[in-house]
């Protein structure tokens, strides 16, 4: 029983999977944040262009 406990405590294979999961989560959060910010900025630019086109004299 003591041998199994020592093996369980020394086993780090689960820790590696958790680390990869955390890295993937952080990357996903960064991508979502960047795409959201880019989308808002792009929408703002299109709105500015549309306003200028509507206000321009024909």
C-alpha positions in Angstrom: 0.0 0.0 0.0 2.8 2.4 0.8 4.4 1.7 -2.5 1.2 2.6 -4.4 1.0 5.9 -2.4 4.6 6.8 -3.2 3.9 6.1 -6.9 0.7 8.2 -6.8 2.5 11.1 -5.2 5.4 10.9 -7.7 3.2 10.6 -10.8 3.2 13.9 -12.6 1.4 12.9 -15.8 -1.8 14.5 -14.7 -0.1 17.7 -13.9 1.2 18.0 -17.4 -2.3 17.6 -18.9 -3.6 20.3 -16.5 -0.8 22.6 -17.5 -1.6 22.1 -21.2 -5.2 22.8 -20.5 -4.4 26.0 -18.7 -2.1 27.2 -21.5 -4.9 26.4 -24.1 -7.4 28.3 -21.9 -5.1 31.4 -21.7 -4.5 31.3 -25.4 -8.2 31.1 -26.1 -8.9 34.0 -23.8 -6.3 36.1 -25.5 -7.7 35.3 -29.0 -11.2 36.1 -27.9 -10.1 39.4 -26.4 -8.1 40.3 -29.5 -10.9 39.4 -31.9 -13.5 41.2 -29.9 -11.4 44.4 -29.7 -10.6 44.2 -33.4 -14.3 43.7 -34.2 -15.3 46.7 -32.1 -12.7 48.9 -33.7 -13.6 47.8 -37.2 -17.3 48.4 -36.6 -16.4 51.9 -35.3 -14.4 52.6 -38.5 -17.2 51.4 -40.8 -19.7 53.6 -38.9 -17.4 56.7 -39.3 -17.1 56.0 -43.1 -20.9 55.5 -43.4 -21.6 58.8 -41.6 -19.2 60.6 -43.9 -20.8 59.1 -46.9 -24.3 60.1 -45.7 -23.2 63.7 -44.9 -21.2 64.3 -48.1 -22.8 66.7 -50.6 -24.0 65.0 -53.7 
